[in-house]
Amino acid sequence: MPDETSLVRRAQQNDRQALEELFWINYPILLGALIRITGDPRSAEDIAQETVLRAIVNLERYEPRAKFSTWLITIALNTHKNKLRTARREILTEDVFETGSEEESAEEKALRNMAVDEAMSLLDALGPEKRQVFVLRHYYGFKYEEIADAVGCPIGTVRSRLHDSVEILRREISRRDMK
């Protein structure tokens, strides 16, 4: 498999196969992050689609200072912020995760869905800015520098938001008696 820099360079030279491979590799990361950040899989899919279009149109502007997925998530977060600004309301959480196997029993599916619902409900306790950094760090393992680039704030702010989000989640878990 070619390295990411090579794929980007080829995609920037209008190599359709390289472009498809680049997005095939990075789209699951983008969509997964957006589902967790928005709490709404349909909205996440819309933002992901818009992000891909914007990324394709602006591919020549991408510079490999950060990972391609970080660049995509930066575009996605800006798109999401714009949608929040125009909507002027919080995004509702829905349970649309379908990750179980076909052999999974009804009880196992119900328990998995309950766990997903609880996790999404806990993430709802965080404001959008704290949720973004928490998801990027704890679900996707982004480094502080990558998160700072993606959300457009200093590393100190990222650290502060992460610390606050962990404290908020601890309080929420305790409040719900979920220990």
Summary of the structure (lengths in Angstrom):
residues: 179
radius of gyration: 17.6
end to end distance: 43.6
largest distance: 55.3
contacts: 489
relative contact order: 0.11
helix: 73%
strand: 0%
